[in-house]
Amino acid sequence: MKLFVPGGEDMAMRDYTPRRYKDGHLLIDVFDHEGGPAADWARNARAGDSAMVGGPRGSAVIEGEIDHWLLIGDETALPAIGRRVEELPAGVSVTTIVTVQGTEEEQQFDTDADWTGHWVHRPEGAAADAAPFLEALAGVTLPPRSYTWVAAEAGVARAIRQELMASGVQPGWLKAAAREGPPTGTLRVARRRSG
């Protein structure tokens, strides 16, 4: 979806994955970083302030007999990862590998699924380093019919994809979404601040 917030003389527009939409309430996570118009707006937002949303945009629906989900990403992927984990039903197995700067940015997901979470801490400015992901991934065993979804900086997503394919994951069971540049969107609007 598109989030439109006041930014200078015009409205600033950014792409976001809704964290949750339930009972008429939309939750959007916004990564708190300097210089981002959505982050600046969210940091100063008060009850009654306005923003606009556009969409939702179309997205792929993943279906079929999946025995296990592996979801890998950085801060920008947290809304999509959290949403998927929380929507999975009981009896479904899911593993997450997420990099954040520290324990204060780890999130708890309310899910009926069998969830194993790996939080990997890495310093600010290291979003383009694939090594923390690859080290965590080395400790994960994928059962047959595991679907893997990756969202991270372009070089990191590419390195993870190459590692997974080298270990035998078939292209149809893997989706790697790349982002150019530093993280631009995810922690909670509810005053959660990084750094």
C-alpha positions in Angstrom: 0.0 0.0 0.0 1.0 3.6 -0.3 1.3 5.8 2.8 0.9 9.6 2.2 2.1 11.9 5.0 2.7 15.6 5.1 6.2 16.4 4.0 7.2 20.0 3.3 4.8 21.7 0.9 3.5 18.4 -0.5 2.5 15.0 0.6 5.3 12.4 0.8 4.5 9.0 -0.5 6.1 5.7 0.6 5.4 2.0 0.0 4.5 -0.1 3.1 3.3 -3.6 3.8 0.4 -3.4 6.3 1.3 -5.0 9.6 -2.3 -5.9 10.3 -5.8 -5.0 9.2 -8.5 -6.2 11.5 -11.9 -4.9 12.6 -11.5 -1.7 10.7 -8.1 -0.9 12.2 -4.9 -0.6 10.1 -1.5 -1.1 11.7 1.5 0.2 9.8 5.1 -0.2 11.1 7.4 2.7 10.3 11.2 2.4 10.8 12.4 5.4 12.9 15.4 6.9 11.1 16.5 10.5 10.5 15.5 12.2 7.3 12.6 9.9 6.3 9.4 11.8 5.8 7.2 8.9 7.1 9.5 8.4 10.1 9.5 12.2 10.8 5.7 12.2 10.6 5.3 9.0 12.8 7.7 10.3 15.4 5.6 13.4 15.9 2.1 12.0 15.2 -0.5 12.5 17.9 -4.1 11.1 18.2 -6.2 12.7 15.6 -3.4 13.5 13.1 -4.1 12.5 9.5 -2.4 10.5 6.9 -3.8 8.9 3.8 -3.4 5.4 2.3 -3.7 4.2 -1.2 -4.2 0.7 -2.4 -3.9 -2.1 -1.6 -1.6 -3.0 -4.4 -1.8 -6.5 -5.9 0.5 -9.1 -4.5 1.3 -12.8 -5.1 -0.7 -15.4 -3.3 1.4 -18.4 -2.3 -0.6 -21.6 -2.2 0.0 -25.4 -2.2 1.3 -28.0 0.2 3.9 -26.2 2.2 5.3 -28.1 5.2 7.5 -25.3 6.5 8.0 -21.6 6.0 11.3 -19.8 6.2 11.0 -16.0 6.3 14.2 -14.0 6.2 14.6 -10.2 6.3 15.9 -7.0 7.8 13.8 -4.3 9.6 12.0 -3.4 6.4 10.6 -6.9 6.2 9.2 -7.0 9.8 5.6 -6.0 8.8 5.4 -8.7 6.1 7.1 -11.4 8.3 5.0 -10.6 11.4 1.8 -10.6 9.4 2.6 -13.9 7.7 3.6 -15.6 11.0 0.5 -14.3 12.8 -1.8 -15.4 10.0 -0.5 -19.0 9.8 -2.8 -21.5 11.5 -2.0 -24.1 14.2 0.0 -27.0 12.9 2.1 -25.0 10.5 5.8 -24.8 11.1 7.6 -21.4 10.4 11.2 -20.2 11.1 12.2 -16.5 10.9 15.6 -14.9 10.6 15.5 -11.2 11.1 18.3 -8.7 11.6 17.8 -5.7 13.9 20.2 -3.5 15.8 19.4 -4.8 19.3 17.0 -6.6 21.6 14.8 -3.5 21.9 13.8 -4.0 18.3 12.9 -7.6 18.5 9.1 -8.3 18.2 6.9 -10.9 19.6 4.4 -12.4 17.2 1.0 -13.7 18.4 0.5 -16.9 16.4 -1.0 -20.3 16.6 1.7 -21.6 14.3 4.8 -23.5 15.5 7.2 -20.5 15.3 11.0 -20.5 15.8 12.4 -17.0 15.7 16.1 -16.1 15.2 16.9 -12.4 16.0 20.3 -11.4 14.6 21.8 -8.2 16.0 24.0 -6.1 13.7 25.2 -2.5 14.0 23.5 0.4 12.2 25.0 0.9 8.8 25.6 -2.9 8.3 22.4 -3.5 6.3 24.5 -4.5 3.3 26.4 -7.2 5.1 25.1 -10.7 4.3 27.4 -12.5 6.8 25.0 -12.3 9.9 22.1 -13.8 7.8 24.3 -16.6 6.3 25.6 -17.5 9.8 22.1 -17.8 11.2 21.0 -19.7 8.1 23.7 -22.3 8.5 22.0 -23.4 11.7 18.6 -24.0 10.0 17.6 -27.3 8.6 14.8 -27.2 6.0 12.4 -30.1 5.7 11.1 -31.1 2.3 8.5 -28.7 0.8 9.9 -25.6 2.6 9.0 -22.3 1.1 11.5 -19.5 1.6 10.8 -15.8 1.4 13.6 -13.2 1.6 13.4 -9.4 1.8 16.6 -7.4 2.4 19.2 -5.1 0.8 19.9 -6.2 -2.8 23.3 -7.7 -2.2 22.2 -9.5 0.9 19.1 -10.9 -0.8 21.3 -12.1 -3.7 23.8 -13.8 -1.3 21.0 -15.6 0.7 19.3 -16.7 -2.6 22.7 -18.1 -3.9 23.3 -19.9 -0.6 19.9 -21.5 -0.5 20.0 -22.6 -4.1 23.5 -24.1 -3.5 22.0 -26.1 -0.7 19.3 -27.5 -3.0 16.4 -25.2 -2.7 14.5 -25.1 -6.0 13.7 -21.7 -7.6 9.9 -22.3 -7.4 10.2 -22.7 -3.6 12.1 -19.4 -3.1 11.2 -15.7 -3.5 13.9 -13.1 -2.8 12.9 -9.5 -2.9 15.7 -7.0 -3.1 15.8 -3.4 -1.9 18.4 -0.9 -3.0 20.1 1.2 -0.3 19.6 1.4 3.5 16.4 0.4 5.3 13.6 2.8 4.7 10.5 1.4 6.5 9.4 -0.6 9.4 9.4 -0.2 13.2 6.1 0.6 15.0 4.4 3.9 14.8 3.7 3.4 18.5 6.8 5.3 19.5 9.2 2.5 19.1 12.6 4.1 18.4 15.8 2.6 17.1 19.3 3.8 18.2 
